[in-house]
Amino acid sequence: MRGAFRAWPARTPPDSGTDSRQMPVKSAKRSPKARGERPAGDGGKKRSGKRRLGLAGRVALIAICAAIVATLAQWIATPIMAQGELRYQQSIAASSGANLLADVSTLHVRAGRWDEIDELVAALSDGLPQGQSAVFDANWNLIAKDGSPHVLPNVISLKQIAADRSAILTVEDRVYAARPIGGDRVMGYAVFSFAPRSALVIWSGIVILNAVVLVLALAVIAPFLIPIARHALKPVTDLERSIRKRDAKDKSKLADSSDDRLLKPLLTAVDEVNDRSEAAMRRALTMAYMDPVTRLPNRLRFVTKLDAAVTPGQMLSLIVCDIDRFRQVNVNYGPRIADLVLATVAERLRATLSQSPITSFFIGRIGADQFGILLLDAEQGVVTEILMAAEKAVSEGMALENHHVRVTAAFGASRAPDDAETGADLLKLAEVALKEAKGASAPRRAFFSKTLLARAHAKSRLEDEIRQGLERGEFVAVFQPKVRLETGELVGAEALARWRRPDGAIVSPGEFIPIAEELGVIHTLGKSVMRDACFAAAGWNRRGIVSSVAVNVSPHQFDDPDFVTSVYQALDDSGLSPDQLELEITESAAVADPDRVARIMWPLRNRGVRLAIDDFGTGHSNFAAITRLPFDVFKIDQQFVRALDTDPHAPAIVEMILAMAEALGQETVAEGVETKEQADFLLRRACTIGQGYYYSPPLPADEFDAFVRSYRPRPADRFAA
């Protein structure tokens, strides 16, 4: 403080002779003689005592002011230091959130699941309310954004921080980070910001008030307080250095690093903010890696585990389980029951694995209706046993909220290192085996093999050709005549799909219909055949040659919510009367879900469309269900008709079907009639209509017209008995 006292001697008169360094207080007072007054005895001593008291008062005043200013300085500096720590935590949270959002979005985008981006952004918003999420495409067009009211920064600023993974953008109280989606090939950008509620709000009023007091105090006593302030701020500066040196992995509490009674409450508040931020981030990570329906690891977590497990010399098996027609479960019973089905299947798979001899396994949900199972050190025989047990467990009925639901599943398996040496290849080959299993009737499980791969490549080429054929109009309807057995007259035709390849080759529906159903293009193909049939039949009616046409309906067409509307549209556009159209549904499709078939078919039946049950006798007939459905016609499958001459049991089966149809008052159509003897047998048993090569093969529309014009019933057709 010596420098502060040097200014005082300038006020001492030149003749005082007082050493200002020894008696600074006396030098600050003018003597009575200098003021033209006489010294007074006792009064002079009293004034001398006052001068010594004045010195003590000044020292006390300085000390008090110094303490006040030091305290104010510490109060102000502490929130500032806390702000630095909070800003640091914000940067970490924003960067972590952007990385997480980009990684998960990459998986969805690569799989073409853009619609799930909205759910991901919403999940992050729910798990981390103080965060803000947004996803852009590669051209910075906004794809998805949470419900946060905060306005995103301009795209130019976001582009700058997306180009540098270490860069962040601070706007008011929010810190933004942006990361590319898609890895090496940028397919979009993920933006995440974070702004936790900090303890600074509590201190804001104190800071403003103290700032005003501080300015006034500093104007008076600033020259005395610099060393004192430095000493008072030492705990804060020490804390600052400690925070800056703090490792990001250090989980110790900031409040434990200081015993200062003023710092400790604020550091405790900062710790609480950090704890809430970390807890929210953990919840977000859990949501990002865990399927909420089954409580199993999701595809991202499963693929990560798979990649880590595929190591040189490690024997492992990968199984992919796919629930059959799960989408229809969702349509029939609603999303809640569908979720319960998924959870039940997951639990049954878990139980099956727990009861197996395998001690190391990992299971996850890798798709909407798919599960992945990873088995370590499992021999192929053991894997086969697990597949058999899992297939049986999944197919057992489920009692779910007054609904009895039964589903089946297909299983495909691949092995490392025999089949592949990377997780991605192993998963791809397991899916190849899965496709083979889904195309089989039983068993619904398959192991990958090179033969399957070659078949899969051929099938993939065929799939591409089918798509191209639909675009080029290569799929056409052909028509096979239907003859009334009693009179021999033509009464109609059945429209059958054919694929006319560019090289002129004709492909039968048995080759392309199953693939079209798998590809999901059966709706397009079915609508095309329906329209061709309706327009052809309308033309026949105008010429007075044939009265009706029958069209096959795939069970997959029932999944199309516009199916009934498309039938109405074809009738209206062609001008064909509804009672001249007959829709054929296979027996297996009818009994699989009779209530659903009834809901779809009754509106058509009420409008006048006739309904036929096709391939009758080939499935597990449910006569109670069939009698509830609005059918007009029973079609006897061609395998029974063709076997009339060779199988001694075939006549009895045909007679039973005909008797049942007669009892129900329904018309009967026999498919596959190839000989006169078969036609005669059917006529004697009162079958109504015959159809087959005995009369004509399926013909293109122009050839069918020519056939009809030249057709004449033969006497044997009319009077066979």
C-alpha positions in Angstrom: 0.0 0.0 0.0 3.0 2.3 0.0 2.2 3.7 -3.4 -1.2 4.8 -2.2 0.3 6.9 0.7 2.8 8.8 -1.4 0.2 11.2 -2.7 -0.6 12.5 0.8 2.5 14.8 1.4 1.4 17.1 -1.4 -1.2 18.5 1.0 1.4 19.2 3.8 2.5 22.9 4.0 6.2 23.5 3.1 7.0 24.8 6.6 5.6 22.0 8.6 8.8 20.0 8.7 6.9 16.7 9.2 8.1 13.5 7.7 5.1 12.3 5.8 6.3 8.7 5.8 6.3 8.5 9.6 3.3 10.7 10.5 1.0 10.8 7.5 -2.1 11.8 9.6 -0.4 14.9 11.1 0.7 16.0 7.7 -2.8 15.9 6.5 -4.0 18.5 9.1 -3.1 22.2 9.0 -1.7 23.4 12.4 -3.6 26.0 14.3 -0.8 28.5 13.7 -1.1 28.1 10.0 -4.9 28.8 10.3 -4.2 31.9 12.4 -5.5 30.3 15.7 -4.0 29.9 19.1 -3.2 26.4 20.4 -5.4 25.4 23.2 -4.1 23.2 26.0 -6.5 20.4 26.6 -8.3 21.0 23.3 -5.1 20.5 21.4 -4.6 17.1 23.1 -8.2 16.2 22.2 -7.7 17.1 18.6 -4.4 15.1 18.6 -6.4 12.1 19.9 -9.0 12.6 17.1 -6.2 12.6 14.5 -5.0 9.1 15.7 -8.6 7.9 15.7 -9.1 9.2 12.2 -6.1 7.1 11.0 -7.6 3.9 12.5 -11.0 4.7 11.0 -9.5 5.1 7.6 -7.6 1.9 7.8 -10.8 0.1 9.0 -12.8 1.7 6.2 -10.3 0.6 3.7 -10.3 -2.9 5.0 -14.1 -3.1 5.0 -14.3 -1.7 1.5 -11.7 -4.1 0.4 -13.6 -7.0 1.8 -16.8 -5.8 0.2 -15.2 -5.4 -3.2 -13.4 -8.7 -2.9 -16.7 -10.4 -2.1 -18.5 -8.7 -5.0 -15.7 -9.6 -7.3 -15.8 -13.2 -6.2 -19.7 -13.2 -6.6 -19.3 -11.9 -10.2 -16.4 -14.0 -11.2 -17.9 -17.3 -9.9 -20.9 -17.3 -12.3 -18.5 -16.3 -15.1 -16.4 -19.3 -14.3 -19.5 -21.5 -14.1 -20.6 -20.2 -17.4 -17.3 -21.4 -18.9 -17.9 -24.8 -17.5 -21.5 -24.9 -18.7 -20.5 -23.8 -22.2 -17.9 -26.6 -22.2 -20.5 -29.1 -21.2 -22.9 -27.7 -23.9 -20.2 -28.2 -26.6 -19.8 -31.8 -25.5 -23.5 -32.5 -25.4 -24.1 -30.8 -28.8 -21.2 -32.8 -30.5 -22.3 -36.1 -28.9 -26.0 -35.5 -29.9 -25.0 -34.6 -33.5 -22.8 -37.7 -33.8 -25.5 -39.9 -32.4 -28.2 -38.5 -34.7 -25.9 -38.8 -37.7 -24.9 -42.4 -37.0 -28.5 -43.6 -36.5 -29.8 -41.6 -39.4 -27.1 -43.2 -41.7 -28.5 -46.6 -41.0 -32.1 -45.5 -41.8 -31.1 -43.6 -44.9 -28.9 -46.5 -46.3 -31.9 -48.8 -45.8 -34.2 -46.3 -47.5 -36.2 -45.8 -44.3 -36.5 -42.0 -44.6 -39.9 -42.2 -42.9 -38.2 -43.4 -39.6 -36.1 -40.2 -39.4 -39.1 -38.3 -38.0 -39.5 -41.0 -35.2 -35.8 -40.7 -34.4 -35.9 -36.9 -34.1 -39.0 -37.2 -31.9 -37.3 -39.8 -29.7 -34.3 -37.6 -29.2 -36.5 -34.7 -28.4 -38.4 -36.7 -25.8 -35.2 -38.1 -24.2 -33.4 -34.8 -24.2 -35.9 -31.9 -23.8 -33.2 -29.3 -23.6 -31.8 -30.4 -27.0 -32.9 -29.5 -30.5 -32.7 -32.0 -33.4 -33.0 -31.5 -37.2 -32.1 -33.6 -40.3 -31.4 -32.2 -43.7 -30.9 -33.9 -47.1 -27.7 -33.6 -49.1 -28.9 -30.3 -50.5 -29.7 -28.9 -47.1 -33.4 -29.2 -47.5 -35.1 -29.8 -44.1 -36.3 -33.4 -43.8 -37.3 -33.6 -40.1 -37.3 -31.2 -37.1 -38.5 -31.7 -33.6 -41.1 -29.5 -32.0 -38.6 -27.0 -30.4 -39.7 -23.4 -30.8 -36.1 -22.3 -31.5 -35.3 -21.1 -35.0 -32.4 -22.9 -36.6 -29.4 -20.8 -37.7 -29.1 -20.1 -41.4 -27.9 -22.8 -43.7 -24.6 -21.0 -44.5 -23.5 -21.2 -40.8 -24.6 -24.8 -40.5 -22.6 -25.7 -43.6 -19.5 -24.2 -42.1 -19.7 -26.3 -38.9 -20.7 -29.4 -40.8 -17.5 -29.2 -42.9 -15.3 -29.2 -39.7 -16.2 -32.0 -37.2 -14.6 -30.0 -34.4 -16.4 -26.8 -35.1 -19.4 -25.6 -33.1 -21.8 -22.6 -33.5 -23.0 -20.5 -30.6 -26.3 -18.6 -31.0 -27.5 -16.8 -27.8 -27.7 -19.5 -25.2 -27.5 -22.5 -27.6 -24.5 -24.4 -29.0 -25.0 -26.1 -32.4 -23.1 -29.0 -34.0 -23.6 -30.5 -37.4 -22.4 -33.8 -38.8 -22.7 -35.4 -42.2 -25.0 -38.5 -42.7 -23.9 -41.4 -44.9 -20.2 -41.7 -44.2 -18.0 -41.2 -47.3 -21.0 -40.6 -49.5 -22.8 -37.7 -47.9 -26.6 -38.3 -48.0 -27.6 -35.6 -45.6 -26.7 -33.7 -42.4 -27.7 -34.0 -38.8 -27.9 -30.9 -36.6 -28.1 -30.9 -32.8 -28.1 -28.1 -30.3 -28.1 -28.0 -26.5 -28.9 -25.3 -24.0 -29.4 -26.6 -20.5 -31.0 -24.5 -17.8 -28.0 -23.2 -15.9 -27.5 -21.7 -12.4 -26.7 -18.4 -14.0 -30.3 -17.5 -14.0 -30.3 -17.5 -10.2 -27.3 -15.2 -10.2 -28.4 -12.8 -12.9 -30.2 -10.3 -10.5 -27.3 -10.4 -8.1 -24.8 -9.7 -10.8 -26.6 -6.7 -12.0 -27.1 -5.2 -8.6 -23.5 -6.0 -7.5 -22.2 -4.5 -10.8 -23.7 -1.1 -10.0 -22.3 -1.2 -6.4 -19.0 -2.3 -7.7 -18.7 0.6 -10.2 -19.4 3.1 -7.4 -17.1 1.5 -5.0 -14.2 1.2 -7.5 -14.5 4.9 -8.3 -13.6 5.6 -4.6 -11.3 2.9 -3.5 -9.9 1.3 -6.6 -6.2 2.3 -5.9 -6.3 0.4 -2.6 -7.9 -2.9 -3.8 -5.8 -4.4 -6.5 -3.5 -6.5 -4.3 -6.5 -7.4 -2.1 -8.6 -8.4 -5.1 -5.9 -10.5 -6.5 -5.7 -12.3 -3.2 -9.4 -12.7 -2.9 -9.8 -14.0 -6.5 -7.0 -16.6 -6.0 -9.5 -19.4 -5.2 -11.5 -18.6 -8.4 -8.4 -18.5 -10.6 -7.2 -21.7 -9.1 -10.6 -23.2 -9.8 -10.5 -22.0 -13.4 -7.2 -23.6 -14.0 -8.5 -26.8 -12.4 -11.6 -26.8 -14.7 -9.6 -26.1 -17.8 -7.2 -29.0 -17.0 -10.2 -31.3 -16.2 -10.4 -34.5 -18.3 -13.7 -35.0 -20.2 -13.8 -38.5 -18.6 -13.4 -37.1 -15.1 -16.7 -37.9 -13.3 -15.8 -36.3 -10.0 -18.0 -33.6 -8.6 -16.9 -30.0 -9.0 -18.3 -29.1 -5.6 -15.8 -31.5 -4.0 -12.9 -29.5 -5.4 -13.6 -26.4 -3.3 -14.4 -25.6 0.3 -15.2 -22.0 -0.4 -18.6 -21.3 1.1 -19.6 -19.0 -1.8 -18.3 -21.3 -4.6 -19.7 -24.5 -3.2 -23.4 -23.8 -3.8 -22.8 -22.7 -7.3 -20.5 -25.6 -8.1 -23.2 -27.9 -6.7 -25.7 -26.3 -9.1 -23.3 -26.9 -12.0 -22.9 -30.5 -10.9 -26.7 -31.0 -10.9 -26.9 -29.5 -14.4 -24.2 -31.8 -15.6 -25.9 -34.8 -14.0 -29.2 -34.0 -15.7 -27.5 -33.6 -19.0 -25.6 -36.9 -18.7 -28.8 -38.7 -17.6 -30.7 -37.3 -20.6 -27.9 -38.3 -22.9 -27.9 -41.8 -21.5 -31.7 -42.0 -22.1 -31.2 -40.8 -25.6 -28.4 -43.4 -26.2 -30.6 -46.1 -24.8 -33.5 -45.1 -27.1 -31.0 -45.0 -30.0 -29.7 -48.5 -29.4 -32.8 -50.3 -27.9 -36.0 -51.3 -29.5 -38.8 -49.9 -27.2 -41.4 -52.6 -28.2 -39.4 -55.8 -27.5 -36.7 -54.3 -25.2 -34.1 -56.0 -27.4 -31.1 -54.3 -29.0 -32.1 -52.6 -32.3 -30.5 -53.1 -35.7 -27.7 -50.5 -35.1 -26.7 -52.2 -31.8 -27.0 -55.7 -33.3 -24.9 -54.9 -36.4 -22.2 -53.3 -34.2 -22.2 -56.5 -32.0 -22.0 -58.7 -35.2 -19.1 -56.7 -36.6 -17.2 -57.0 -33.4 -17.9 -60.8 -33.1 -16.6 -61.7 -36.6 -12.9 -62.2 -35.9 -10.3 -64.6 -37.5 -10.8 -68.1 -36.2 -14.1 -67.4 -34.4 -16.9 -69.8 -35.3 -20.3 -68.2 -35.2 -23.7 -68.6 -36.8 -26.2 -65.9 -37.7 -29.9 -66.5 -37.9 -32.5 -64.1 -39.4 -36.1 -64.7 -38.3 -38.9 -63.2 -40.4 -42.6 -63.2 -39.2 -44.9 -64.1 -42.1 -47.5 -61.6 -43.2 -46.9 -59.4 -40.1 -48.3 -56.4 -41.9 -51.6 -58.2 -42.1 -51.6 -58.7 -38.3 -51.2 -54.9 -38.0 -54.2 -54.4 -40.3 -56.4 -57.0 -38.8 -55.8 -56.4 -35.1 -54.3 -52.9 -34.9 -50.8 -51.6 -33.8 -51.2 -52.5 -30.1 -51.8 -56.2 -30.7 -49.1 -56.2 -33.4 -46.6 -54.8 -30.8 -47.7 -57.5 -28.4 -47.1 -60.1 -31.0 -43.6 -58.8 -31.5 -42.9 -58.8 -27.8 -44.2 -62.3 -27.5 -42.1 -63.6 -30.4 -39.1 -61.9 -28.9 -39.7 -63.6 -25.5 -40.2 -67.0 -27.1 -37.0 -66.7 -29.1 -35.2 -65.7 -25.9 -36.6 -68.7 -24.0 -35.7 -71.1 -26.8 -32.1 -69.9 -26.8 -31.9 -70.0 -23.0 -33.0 -73.6 -23.0 -30.5 -74.6 -25.7 -26.9 -75.9 -25.0 -25.5 -72.6 -26.4 -24.1 -70.4 -23.6 -23.2 -67.4 -25.7 -25.9 -65.8 -27.8 -27.1 -62.3 -28.8 -30.6 -61.5 -30.0 -31.9 -58.2 -31.5 -34.8 -56.8 -33.5 -33.3 -55.9 -36.9 -36.4 -55.0 -38.9 -40.1 -54.3 -38.6 -40.9 -58.0 -38.5 -37.4 -59.5 -38.3 -35.1 -60.7 -35.5 -31.4 -61.4 -35.6 -29.8 -64.2 -33.5 -26.0 -64.5 -33.1 -24.6 -67.8 -31.8 -21.0 -68.3 -30.8 -19.2 -71.6 -31.1 -22.3 -73.5 -32.2 -22.0 -76.6 -34.4 -24.4 -76.8 -37.3 -26.3 -79.7 -35.8 -27.0 -77.6 -32.7 -28.0 -74.6 -34.8 -30.5 -76.9 -36.7 -32.0 -78.0 -33.4 -32.4 -74.4 -32.3 -34.1 -73.5 -35.6 -36.6 -76.3 -35.2 -37.4 -75.3 -31.7 -37.7 -71.6 -32.6 -40.0 -72.4 -35.5 -42.2 -74.4 -33.3 -42.3 -71.9 -30.5 -43.1 -68.9 -32.7 -46.0 -70.8 -34.4 -47.9 -71.5 -31.2 -51.0 -69.5 -30.7 -51.1 -66.3 -28.6 -53.9 -65.1 -26.4 -53.6 -61.3 -26.5 -56.3 -59.1 -25.0 -59.3 -61.3 -26.0 -57.7 -62.0 -29.4 -56.3 -65.4 -30.4 -53.4 -64.7 -32.8 -51.3 -67.3 -34.6 -48.2 -66.4 -36.7 -45.5 -68.4 -38.4 -42.0 -67.5 -39.3 -39.2 -68.3 -41.7 -35.5 -68.7 -40.7 -32.3 -68.2 -42.7 -28.9 -69.0 -41.4 -25.3 -68.3 -42.4 -21.9 -69.2 -40.8 -18.5 -67.7 -40.3 -15.9 -68.2 -41.4 -17.3 -70.8 -43.9 -19.7 -68.5 -45.7 -18.3 -65.0 -45.0 -15.7 -63.1 -43.1 -17.4 -59.8 -42.4 -20.6 -59.0 -40.5 -22.2 -57.3 -43.5 -21.6 -60.2 -45.8 -22.8 -62.7 -43.2 -26.1 -60.8 -42.8 -26.6 -60.6 -46.5 -26.1 -64.3 -47.0 -28.4 -65.1 -44.1 -31.1 -63.0 -45.8 -30.4 -65.0 -49.0 -31.2 -68.2 -47.0 -34.2 -66.5 -45.5 -35.7 -65.9 -49.0 -35.3 -69.6 -49.8 -37.0 -70.5 -46.5 -39.9 -68.1 -47.1 -40.6 -69.7 -50.5 -40.8 -73.2 -49.0 -43.9 -74.8 -47.6 -42.1 -76.8 -44.9 -39.7 -76.7 -43.2 -39.5 -72.9 -43.1 -35.7 -72.8 -42.5 -32.6 -72.9 -44.7 -28.9 -72.6 -44.4 -26.9 -70.6 -46.9 -25.1 -72.4 -49.7 -23.5 -71.5 -53.0 -26.4 -73.1 -54.8 -28.7 -70.7 -53.0 -26.5 -67.8 -53.9 -26.6 -68.7 -57.6 -30.4 -69.1 -57.4 -30.7 -65.8 -55.6 -28.7 -64.1 -58.3 -31.0 -65.6 -61.0 -34.0 -64.6 -58.9 -32.7 -61.0 -58.6 -32.3 -60.8 -62.3 -35.8 -62.1 -62.7 -37.1 -59.5 -60.3 -35.5 -56.7 -62.3 -37.0 -58.1 -65.5 -40.5 -58.3 -63.9 -40.3 -54.7 -62.9 -39.2 -53.7 -66.4 -41.9 -56.0 -67.9 -44.6 -54.2 -65.9 -43.3 -50.8 -67.2 -43.2 -52.0 -70.8 -46.6 -53.7 -70.6 -45.3 -57.2 -71.2 -47.9 -58.8 -68.9 -51.1 -59.7 -70.7 -54.3 -61.6 -70.0 -55.2 -64.8 -71.9 -58.6 -66.5 -71.8 -59.6 -70.1 -71.3 -63.1 -71.0 -72.3 -65.6 -72.4 -69.8 -68.3 -74.9 -71.2 -71.6 -75.9 -69.7 -71.3 -79.7 -69.5 -75.0 -80.4 -70.0 -75.4 -78.4 -73.2 -71.8 -77.8 -74.4 -72.4 -74.1 -74.9 -69.7 -71.5 -74.0 -70.7 -69.6 -70.9 -67.6 -67.6 -70.1 -63.9 -67.6 -69.7 -61.2 -67.4 -67.1 -58.6 -64.6 -67.5 -55.1 -65.9 -66.7 -51.9 -63.7 -66.6 -49.1 -64.5 -69.0 -45.7 -62.8 -69.4 -44.7 -62.3 -73.0 -41.0 -61.7 -73.0 -39.3 -59.4 -75.6 -37.8 -62.6 -77.2 -41.4 -63.9 -77.7 -41.2 -66.5 -74.9 -44.3 -67.0 -72.8 -43.8 -67.3 -69.1 -46.4 -69.1 -67.0 -47.8 -67.5 -63.8 -46.3 -70.2 -61.6 -42.9 -68.7 -62.3 -43.6 -65.0 -61.8 -46.6 -64.7 -59.6 -44.8 -65.7 -56.3 -42.0 -63.3 -57.1 -44.4 -60.5 -57.9 -46.0 -61.1 -54.5 -42.7 -60.9 -52.8 -41.8 -57.7 -54.6 -45.1 -56.1 -53.8 -46.0 -55.5 -57.4 -48.8 -58.0 -57.5 -51.2 -55.2 -56.9 -50.1 -53.5 -60.1 -50.2 -56.7 -62.0 -53.6 -57.7 -60.6 -55.2 -54.4 -61.5 -53.8 -54.7 -65.1 -55.3 -58.2 -65.6 -58.6 -57.1 -64.0 -58.9 -54.2 -66.4 -58.0 -56.3 -69.4 -60.5 -58.9 -68.5 -63.3 -56.4 -67.9 -62.8 -54.6 -71.2 -62.5 -57.9 -73.1 -65.8 -59.3 -71.5 -67.6 -56.0 -72.2 -66.6 -56.4 -75.9 -67.9 -60.0 -76.0 -71.2 -58.9 -74.5 -71.7 -56.2 -77.1 -71.1 -58.9 -79.8 -73.3 -61.3 -77.9 -70.8 -64.2 -77.8 -69.8 -64.8 -74.1 -71.6 -63.7 -70.9 -69.0 -63.6 -68.2 -65.3 -63.6 -67.2 -63.5 -64.9 -64.1 -60.4 -63.3 -62.6 -58.0 -64.8 -60.1 -57.3 -62.7 -57.0 -54.0 -63.2 -55.1 -54.3 -63.1 -51.3 -51.7 -60.3 -51.3 -54.1 -58.1 -53.2 -56.3 -58.0 -50.1 -53.5 -56.0 -48.5 -54.2 -53.2 -50.9 -56.7 -50.8 -49.3 -57.8 -49.7 -52.8 -58.6 -53.3 -54.0 -62.4 -53.0 -53.9 -62.2 -49.5 -55.4 -60.0 -50.7 -58.2 -62.6 -53.5 -59.1 -65.4 -50.9 -59.1 -63.2 -48.6 -61.3 -62.6 -51.4 -63.8 -66.3 -52.2 -64.1 -67.3 -48.6 -64.5 -64.6 -47.8 -67.1 -65.3 -50.9 -69.2 -69.1 -50.8 -68.9 -69.2 -54.5 -67.8 -72.2 -55.4 -65.6 -71.0 -56.5 -62.1 -72.9 -59.9 -62.4 -70.8 -60.7 -65.4 -67.6 -60.6 -63.3 -66.5 -63.5 -61.2 -63.6 -63.3 -58.7 -61.7 -66.5 -57.8 -60.1 -66.8 -54.3 -58.1 -69.9 -53.3 -59.4 -72.1 -50.5 -56.3 -71.6 -48.4 -56.6 -67.8 -48.5 -60.3 -68.0 -47.6 -59.9 -70.2 -44.5 -56.8 -68.5 -43.3 -58.7 -65.4 -42.3 -62.4 -65.8 -43.2 -63.6 -62.7 -41.3 -61.2 -60.5 -43.3 -62.2 -62.1 -46.6 -65.9 -61.6 -45.7 -65.3 -57.9 -44.9 -63.7 -57.3 -48.3 -65.9 -59.5 -50.4 -69.4 -58.7 -49.1 -69.4 -55.2 -50.6 -68.5 -56.7 -53.9 -71.1 -59.4 -53.5 -73.8 -56.9 -52.7 -73.1 -55.0 -55.8 -73.6 -58.2 -57.9 -70.0 -59.5 -58.4 -69.9 -63.3 -58.3 -67.4 -65.1 -56.0 -65.8 -68.5 -56.5 -63.6 -70.6 -54.2 -60.7 -71.8 -56.2 -58.6 -75.0 -55.9 -61.2 -76.5 -53.5 -60.0 -79.7 -51.7 -56.3 -78.9 -51.8 -56.1 -77.1 -48.4 -57.1 -77.8 -44.8 -60.8 -77.1 -45.4 -62.8 -75.3 -42.7 -66.3 -76.0 -43.8 -67.8 -73.8 -41.0 -65.8 -70.8 -42.3 -66.5 -71.5 -45.9 -70.3 -71.6 -45.4 -70.1 -68.1 -43.8 -68.5 -66.6 -46.9 -70.5 -65.3 -49.8 -69.4 -67.8 -52.4 -71.4 -68.7 -55.5 -69.1 -71.2 -57.2 -66.9 -74.2 -56.1 -64.0 -74.9 -58.4 -62.6 -78.4 -58.2 -58.9 -78.4 -58.4 -57.4 -79.9 -61.6 -55.2 -82.4 -59.7 -58.4 -84.3 -58.7 -59.9 -84.1 -62.2 -56.7 -85.3 -63.9 -56.4 -88.2 -61.4 -59.9 -89.6 -62.2 -58.3 -92.1 -64.6 -55.4 -93.1 -62.5 -56.1 -92.6 -58.7 -58.8 -94.9 -57.3 -59.6 -92.3 -54.5 -60.0 -89.4 -56.9 -63.6 -90.2 -58.0 -64.7 -90.4 -54.4 -63.1 -87.0 -53.6 -64.7 -85.4 -56.6 -68.1 -86.9 -55.8 -67.8 -85.6 -52.2 -67.1 -82.0 -53.4 -69.9 -82.1 -55.9 -72.4 -83.4 -53.2 -71.3 -80.6 -50.8 -71.8 -78.0 -53.5 -75.2 -79.4 -54.4 -76.3 -79.3 -50.8 -75.2 -75.7 -50.5 -76.9 -74.8 -53.8 -73.7 -73.6 -55.4 -72.5 -74.0 -59.0 -69.4 -76.2 -59.7 -66.6 -75.8 -62.1 -64.1 -78.6 -62.8 -60.6 -77.4 -63.9 -58.1 -79.4 -65.9 -60.6 -81.4 -68.1 -58.4 -83.0 -70.7 -60.3 -86.1 -71.9 -63.8 -87.0 -73.0 -63.9 -89.6 -70.3 -63.3 -87.0 -67.6 -66.0 -84.8 -69.1 -68.5 -87.6 -69.2 -67.7 -88.6 -65.5 -68.3 -85.0 -64.3 -71.5 -84.7 -66.3 -72.9 -87.9 -64.8 -72.1 -86.5 -61.3 -74.0 -83.3 -62.0 -71.0 -81.0 -62.3 -72.1 -77.7 -63.9 -69.2 -76.4 -66.0 -66.0 -77.8 -67.4 -62.7 -76.0 -68.2 -59.5 -77.4 -69.7 -57.5 -78.4 -72.7 -60.2 -80.8 -73.8 -62.0 -77.7 -74.9 -59.2 -75.2 -75.5 -55.9 -73.9 -74.1 -55.8 -70.3 -72.8 -55.8 -68.0 -75.8 -54.9 -64.3 -76.4 -57.9 -62.0 -76.7 -57.8 -61.9 -80.6 -57.5 -65.7 -80.8 -60.2 -66.2 -78.3 -62.6 -64.1 -80.4 -61.8 -66.3 -83.4 -62.3 -69.5 -81.3 -65.7 -68.3 -80.1 -66.9 -67.5 -83.6 -65.9 -70.9 -84.9 -67.0 -72.9 -81.8 -69.8 -75.5 -82.2 -70.9 -77.8 -79.4 -70.3 -81.4 -80.2 -73.2 -83.9 -79.7 -71.2 -85.9 -77.3 -70.8 -82.7 -75.2 -74.5 -82.2 -75.1 -75.8 -85.7 -74.5 -73.0 -87.6 -72.7 -74.5 -89.6 -69.9 
